Amino acid sequence: MHGVPQSDAISNDHRDEDDIGVITAMMNELESDEVKVTKLIRLGKKAARTNEGGWGAIFIHQDLTPKQRETRKLLLQEMKERTTRGEKDLMIFNGKIIKKTPRAENN
């Protein structure tokens, strides 16, 4: 994940707890409660706080090898071209571009 705003807590432990709380809340909202955070590492410099109160600037990405990133880059280019030509509801899944299927409602 990247884009998760950093906590203003003083201690590292409290900042880690805040980060885990945000990630847990996101997984809950995505109906992925079975996901468990086992390790947390912050990379880079502490960024200025933006988009407070929302998750609009948070992205979740797989940890990919350089070869996988290059393959994904090509797929993203193809998907963008297809979207420009009018195709809708496309996503990348298992190294292929597929059409999204609607999620079943939990009633």
C-alpha positions as CSV (number, residue, x, y, z in Angstrom):
1,M,0.0,0.0,0.0
2,H,1.1,3.5,-0.5
3,G,-0.5,6.9,0.3
4,V,-1.6,6.0,3.8
5,P,-1.2,9.2,5.8
6,Q,1.3,8.9,8.7
7,S,0.2,9.2,12.2
8,D,1.2,12.2,14.3
9,A,1.9,9.9,17.3
10,I,5.2,10.5,19.0
11,S,6.4,6.9,19.5
12,N,7.0,4.4,16.7
13,D,4.8,1.8,18.5
14,H,1.9,4.2,18.5
15,R,2.4,5.1,14.9
16,D,2.5,1.4,13.9
17,E,-0.7,0.8,15.9
18,D,-2.3,3.7,14.0
19,D,-1.2,2.4,10.6
20,I,-2.5,-1.1,11.5
21,G,-5.8,0.4,12.5
22,V,-6.1,2.2,9.2
23,I,-5.2,-0.9,7.2
24,T,-7.6,-3.1,9.2
25,A,-10.4,-0.6,8.6
26,M,-9.7,-0.6,4.9
27,M,-9.7,-4.3,4.7
28,N,-13.0,-4.4,6.6
29,E,-14.6,-2.0,4.2
30,L,-13.3,-4.1,1.3
31,E,-14.9,-7.1,2.9
32,S,-11.4,-8.7,3.3
33,D,-11.5,-9.3,7.1
34,E,-9.5,-12.5,6.6
35,V,-6.4,-10.4,5.7
36,K,-4.0,-10.1,8.7
37,V,-1.2,-7.6,8.8
38,T,1.9,-9.4,9.9
39,K,4.6,-6.8,9.2
40,L,4.6,-3.1,8.6
41,I,7.4,-1.1,7.1
42,R,7.3,2.6,6.2
43,L,9.4,3.6,3.2
44,G,10.7,7.1,2.3
45,K,10.4,10.4,4.1
46,K,7.4,11.4,6.1
47,A,5.0,13.2,3.8
48,A,2.8,16.1,4.4
49,R,-0.7,15.1,5.4
50,T,-3.2,15.2,2.5
51,N,-6.7,14.1,2.0
52,E,-7.5,13.8,5.7
53,G,-10.6,11.8,6.5
54,G,-10.6,9.9,3.3
55,W,-8.8,7.1,1.4
56,G,-8.8,8.8,-2.0
57,A,-5.0,8.9,-2.2
58,I,-4.3,5.4,-0.9
59,F,-3.4,2.6,-3.4
60,I,-2.8,-1.1,-2.9
61,H,-0.3,-2.8,-5.1
62,Q,1.2,-6.2,-5.3
63,D,4.9,-6.6,-4.5
64,L,6.2,-7.4,-8.0
65,T,9.5,-8.4,-9.5
66,P,11.0,-6.1,-12.2
67,K,9.8,-8.5,-14.9
68,Q,6.3,-8.6,-13.4
69,R,6.3,-4.8,-13.3
70,E,7.2,-4.5,-16.9
71,T,4.5,-7.0,-17.9
72,R,2.0,-5.1,-15.8
73,K,3.1,-1.8,-17.4
74,L,2.3,-3.2,-20.9
75,L,-1.0,-4.5,-19.7
76,L,-1.9,-1.1,-18.3
77,Q,-1.0,0.5,-21.6
78,E,-3.3,-1.9,-23.5
79,M,-6.1,-1.5,-21.0
80,K,-5.9,2.3,-21.4
81,E,-6.0,2.0,-25.2
82,R,-9.0,-0.3,-24.9
83,T,-10.8,2.1,-22.5
84,T,-10.1,5.0,-24.9
85,R,-11.8,3.0,-27.6
86,G,-14.9,2.6,-25.4
87,E,-14.5,-0.7,-23.6
88,K,-15.7,-0.5,-19.9
89,D,-15.2,-2.3,-16.7
90,L,-11.8,-3.7,-17.5
91,M,-9.3,-5.0,-14.9
92,I,-6.0,-6.9,-14.8
93,F,-6.3,-10.4,-13.3
94,N,-3.7,-13.2,-13.4
95,G,-1.7,-11.5,-16.1
96,K,-4.7,-10.8,-18.4
97,I,-7.1,-8.0,-19.1
98,I,-10.6,-9.2,-18.2
99,K,-14.1,-7.6,-17.8
100,K,-15.1,-6.9,-14.2
101,T,-17.9,-9.0,-12.9
102,P,-20.5,-7.4,-10.5
103,R,-20.1,-8.3,-6.9
104,A,-23.0,-10.3,-5.3
105,E,-24.9,-8.4,-2.7
106,N,-24.7,-9.8,0.9
107,N,-28.4,-9.8,1.8
